[in-house]
Amino acid sequence: MSKFNKGEKRGMPELNTSSLPDLVFSILFFFMTITHMREETAIVSVNTPQASEIVKLENKSCVTTILVGKPKDRKYGVESLIQFNDDFLDLENVVPKMTQQRQSMKEVDQPKMQISMKIDRDTKMGVVTELKTQLRKAQCLKISYSAKKQIRRNK
């Protein structure tokens, strides 16, 4: 017959953490597969100009990107077009699209909305001026231009 010790206290058993790395990697893999990265396919060719002073944008969730350049597919013509969210945008549709974009943002981020314009270096300034006028009408007043960092050459 076995002997039971009632007076002896047992300690708390240790937590087994041997399967913890498997669990962490499973959760990581799950989030990697379901997360949708916000990326658009460029349907216009954009060769941005070079600049000597470049500032990186801070809060990219508040940034809306507009591309301006010649279409990659010749069936759309050879003149510069405006691309917004994987589709071409006419100048008369800029105000409703930007208003819709602002309303789709969180209420806290709406005043911080910033437009980043990636413009091809061969685009005529008339298109850019008209686009800026339409953005002003849509109350999109924070505008930045994308550029490549200028490579300095030693003499």
SETIKE-343051 format. One record per residue (C-alpha): residue in three letters; x negated, z, y; residue number from 1. Coordinates in pm, 1 decimal, padded with zeros to 6 digits. Each point is the difference from the previous one (the first is absolute). Layout:
% SETIKE-343051
+------+----------+----------+----------+-----+
! code !       c1 !       c3 !       c2 ! pos !
+------+----------+----------+----------+-----+
!  ALA !        X !        Z !        Y ! NUM !
...
+------+----------+----------+----------+-----+
% end
This chain:
% SETIKE-343051
+------+----------+----------+----------+-----+
! code !       c1 !       c3 !       c2 ! pos !
+------+----------+----------+----------+-----+
!  MET !  00000.0 !  00000.0 !  00000.0 !   1 !
!  SER ! -00130.7 ! -00090.1 !  00343.0 !   2 !
!  LYS ! -00062.1 !  00244.2 !  00272.0 !   3 !
!  PHE !  00155.5 ! -00046.1 !  00347.5 !   4 !
!  ASN ! -00163.6 !  00155.6 !  00299.7 !   5 !
!  LYS !  00264.9 !  00082.1 !  00256.2 !   6 !
!  GLY ! -00231.2 !  00168.9 !  00242.7 !   7 !
!  GLU ! -00244.5 ! -00290.4 !  00049.1 !   8 !
!  LYS !  00085.5 ! -00233.5 !  00289.0 !   9 !
!  ARG ! -00059.3 ! -00368.1 ! -00039.0 !  10 !
!  GLY ! -00135.2 ! -00211.9 !  00286.3 !  11 !
!  MET !  00169.3 ! -00308.5 !  00137.1 !  12 !
!  PRO ! -00093.2 ! -00306.7 ! -00206.2 !  13 !
!  GLU ! -00211.7 ! -00258.9 !  00180.9 !  14 !
!  LEU !  00167.5 ! -00318.2 !  00121.7 !  15 !
!  ASN ! -00105.8 ! -00302.6 ! -00199.5 !  16 !
!  THR ! -00114.8 ! -00268.1 !  00247.2 !  17 !
!  SER ! -00142.2 ! -00250.0 ! -00247.5 !  18 !
!  SER !  00283.2 ! -00250.7 !  00057.9 !  19 !
!  LEU ! -00005.3 !  00033.9 !  00380.1 !  20 !
!  PRO ! -00226.6 ! -00304.1 !  00066.5 !  21 !
!  ASP !  00230.0 ! -00217.8 ! -00211.6 !  22 !
!  LEU !  00298.7 !  00117.5 !  00198.3 !  23 !
!  VAL ! -00172.2 ! -00060.3 !  00335.9 !  24 !
!  PHE ! -00104.2 ! -00353.5 ! -00095.7 !  25 !
!  SER !  00348.0 ! -00076.8 ! -00131.6 !  26 !
!  ILE !  00155.2 !  00107.0 !  00328.5 !  27 !
!  LEU ! -00263.6 ! -00195.8 !  00195.9 !  28 !
!  PHE !  00067.2 ! -00312.0 ! -00207.9 !  29 !
!  PHE !  00375.9 !  00044.1 !  00052.2 !  30 !
!  PHE ! -00034.7 !  00014.4 !  00378.3 !  31 !
!  MET ! -00241.0 ! -00293.0 !  00004.8 !  32 !
!  THR !  00245.8 ! -00219.9 ! -00189.0 !  33 !
!  ILE !  00312.2 !  00086.5 !  00199.2 !  34 !
!  THR ! -00155.5 !  00003.8 !  00346.9 !  35 !
!  HIS !  00067.8 ! -00313.8 !  00198.7 !  36 !
!  MET ! -00285.2 ! -00089.0 !  00233.1 !  37 !
!  ARG !  00116.5 ! -00160.6 !  00321.9 !  38 !
!  GLU ! -00180.1 ! -00329.6 !  00008.0 !  39 !
!  GLU !  00111.4 ! -00339.6 !  00113.5 !  40 !
!  THR ! -00116.8 ! -00340.9 ! -00106.5 !  41 !
!  ALA ! -00139.7 ! -00206.3 !  00284.2 !  42 !
!  ILE !  00176.0 ! -00336.0 !  00023.0 !  43 !
!  VAL ! -00183.8 ! -00091.1 !  00319.7 !  44 !
!  SER ! -00375.4 ! -00034.2 !  00030.3 !  45 !
!  VAL ! -00148.3 !  00250.6 !  00240.4 !  46 !
!  ASN ! -00362.3 ! -00014.0 !  00108.1 !  47 !
!  THR ! -00017.8 !  00294.4 !  00239.1 !  48 !
!  PRO ! -00251.9 ! -00008.1 !  00284.2 !  49 !
!  GLN ! -00301.0 !  00230.9 !  00016.4 !  50 !
!  ALA ! -00021.6 !  00298.8 !  00231.8 !  51 !
!  SER ! -00279.6 !  00235.6 !  00096.6 !  52 !
!  GLU !  00213.6 !  00313.3 !  00047.6 !  53 !
!  ILE !  00244.8 !  00069.9 ! -00283.6 !  54 !
!  VAL !  00216.9 !  00308.3 ! -00041.0 !  55 !
!  LYS !  00159.4 !  00078.1 ! -00333.6 !  56 !
!  LEU !  00373.9 !  00077.1 !  00003.7 !  57 !
!  GLU !  00081.8 !  00362.7 ! -00083.7 !  58 !
!  ASN !  00352.1 !  00020.6 ! -00142.2 !  59 !
!  LYS !  00053.8 ! -00315.9 ! -00204.1 !  60 !
!  SER !  00351.4 !  00098.5 ! -00105.5 !  61 !
!  CYS !  00113.4 ! -00064.6 !  00359.2 !  62 !
!  VAL ! -00171.1 ! -00339.7 !  00021.1 !  63 !
!  THR !  00194.9 ! -00323.9 ! -00040.3 !  64 !
!  THR ! -00211.5 ! -00311.7 ! -00055.8 !  65 !
!  ILE !  00083.4 ! -00343.0 !  00135.4 !  66 !
!  LEU ! -00212.2 ! -00302.1 ! -00098.6 !  67 !
!  VAL ! -00024.4 ! -00310.6 !  00219.6 !  68 !
!  GLY ! -00172.9 ! -00313.0 ! -00124.3 !  69 !
!  LYS !  00034.4 ! -00340.7 ! -00158.1 !  70 !
!  PRO !  00196.5 ! -00002.3 ! -00327.9 !  71 !
!  LYS ! -00201.8 ! -00037.4 ! -00317.7 !  72 !
!  ASP !  00258.8 ! -00238.2 ! -00145.5 !  73 !
!  ARG !  00024.6 ! -00329.7 !  00191.1 !  74 !
!  LYS !  00376.5 ! -00027.1 ! -00065.2 !  75 !
!  TYR !  00052.3 !  00253.7 !  00283.5 !  76 !
!  GLY ! -00192.8 ! -00215.9 !  00247.9 !  77 !
!  VAL ! -00331.6 !  00041.2 !  00176.5 !  78 !
!  GLU !  00103.4 !  00203.4 !  00306.1 !  79 !
!  SER ! -00057.7 !  00376.6 !  00014.3 !  80 !
!  LEU !  00280.1 !  00208.8 ! -00150.4 !  81 !
!  ILE !  00082.3 !  00370.1 !  00008.4 !  82 !
!  GLN !  00004.9 !  00188.2 ! -00331.2 !  83 !
!  PHE !  00171.0 !  00335.6 ! -00044.7 !  84 !
!  ASN !  00051.3 !  00164.3 ! -00342.5 !  85 !
!  ASP ! -00067.3 ! -00304.3 ! -00221.2 !  86 !
!  ASP !  00225.8 ! -00229.1 !  00203.4 !  87 !
!  PHE ! -00020.5 ! -00216.1 !  00309.9 !  88 !
!  LEU !  00153.9 !  00138.1 !  00316.9 !  89 !
!  ASP !  00147.0 ! -00201.9 !  00287.5 !  90 !
!  LEU ! -00053.3 !  00127.5 !  00353.6 !  91 !
!  GLU !  00373.6 !  00058.8 !  00047.8 !  92 !
!  ASN !  00007.9 !  00224.4 ! -00309.6 !  93 !
!  VAL ! -00285.4 !  00226.7 !  00112.2 !  94 !
!  VAL !  00221.9 !  00248.9 !  00186.3 !  95 !
!  PRO !  00250.3 !  00058.4 ! -00286.5 !  96 !
!  LYS ! -00277.5 !  00019.0 ! -00264.2 !  97 !
!  MET ! -00205.6 !  00250.8 !  00198.6 !  98 !
!  THR !  00311.0 !  00207.8 !  00071.7 !  99 !
!  GLN !  00081.6 ! -00002.8 ! -00370.7 ! 100 !
!  GLN ! -00360.4 !  00092.8 ! -00084.6 ! 101 !
!  ARG !  00008.5 !  00291.8 !  00245.4 ! 102 !
!  GLN !  00328.5 !  00128.0 ! -00145.8 ! 103 !
!  SER ! -00140.3 ! -00014.8 ! -00354.1 ! 104 !
!  MET ! -00278.8 !  00240.5 !  00099.7 ! 105 !
!  LYS !  00030.9 !  00377.8 ! -00003.6 ! 106 !
!  GLU !  00158.2 !  00134.7 !  00317.2 ! 107 !
!  VAL ! -00317.2 !  00194.0 !  00083.4 ! 108 !
!  ASP ! -00215.9 ! -00315.4 ! -00030.7 ! 109 !
!  GLN !  00225.7 ! -00233.1 !  00199.8 ! 110 !
!  PRO ! -00157.1 !  00080.7 !  00341.5 ! 111 !
!  LYS ! -00347.2 ! -00047.2 ! -00155.5 ! 112 !
!  MET !  00074.3 ! -00354.7 ! -00122.8 ! 113 !
!  GLN ! -00293.6 ! -00229.4 !  00067.7 ! 114 !
!  ILE ! -00027.8 ! -00374.8 ! -00047.3 ! 115 !
!  SER ! -00327.3 ! -00137.3 ! -00137.6 ! 116 !
!  MET ! -00034.2 ! -00371.0 !  00067.0 ! 117 !
!  LYS ! -00237.2 ! -00203.9 ! -00215.5 ! 118 !
!  ILE ! -00036.3 ! -00326.5 !  00185.2 ! 119 !
!  ASP ! -00199.2 ! -00304.5 ! -00105.2 ! 120 !
!  ARG ! -00273.1 ! -00088.7 !  00247.4 ! 121 !
!  ASP !  00136.3 ! -00356.9 !  00032.7 ! 122 !
!  THR !  00353.9 !  00110.1 !  00092.4 ! 123 !
!  LYS !  00118.7 ! -00107.9 !  00344.1 ! 124 !
!  MET !  00056.9 !  00281.4 !  00247.6 ! 125 !
!  GLY !  00352.9 ! -00123.2 !  00076.0 ! 126 !
!  VAL !  00117.6 !  00117.1 ! -00343.8 ! 127 !
!  VAL ! -00166.9 !  00338.6 !  00048.5 ! 128 !
!  THR !  00146.3 !  00041.2 !  00350.1 ! 129 !
!  GLU !  00353.3 ! -00082.2 ! -00120.6 ! 130 !
!  LEU ! -00040.1 !  00241.5 ! -00292.7 ! 131 !
!  LYS ! -00115.2 !  00277.7 !  00233.7 ! 132 !
!  THR !  00299.6 ! -00066.5 !  00227.6 ! 133 !
!  GLN !  00238.5 !  00032.0 ! -00294.1 ! 134 !
!  LEU ! -00174.4 !  00318.7 ! -00115.6 ! 135 !
!  ARG !  00044.5 !  00146.1 !  00348.9 ! 136 !
!  LYS !  00373.0 ! -00076.2 ! -00019.1 ! 137 !
!  ALA !  00009.2 !  00185.0 ! -00333.8 ! 138 !
!  GLN ! -00165.0 !  00304.5 !  00165.4 ! 139 !
!  CYS ! -00314.9 ! -00046.3 ! -00212.1 ! 140 !
!  LEU ! -00250.7 !  00086.2 !  00268.3 ! 141 !
!  LYS ! -00292.4 !  00124.6 ! -00209.8 ! 142 !
!  ILE ! -00182.0 ! -00315.8 ! -00105.8 ! 143 !
!  SER ! -00346.3 ! -00034.8 ! -00150.7 ! 144 !
!  TYR ! -00197.1 ! -00308.4 ! -00099.7 ! 145 !
!  SER ! -00192.6 ! -00023.2 ! -00325.7 ! 146 !
!  ALA ! -00355.3 ! -00129.5 !  00004.5 ! 147 !
!  LYS ! -00311.8 ! -00013.6 ! -00215.5 ! 148 !
!  LYS ! -00301.0 !  00206.1 !  00093.5 ! 149 !
!  GLN ! -00260.9 ! -00208.4 !  00174.6 ! 150 !
!  ILE ! -00324.6 ! -00025.7 ! -00190.4 ! 151 !
!  ARG ! -00293.1 !  00078.9 !  00223.7 ! 152 !
!  ARG ! -00312.7 ! -00192.9 ! -00059.8 ! 153 !
!  ASN ! -00340.3 !  00142.2 !  00081.0 ! 154 !
!  LYS ! -00214.2 ! -00213.8 !  00227.5 ! 155 !
+------+----------+----------+----------+-----+
% end
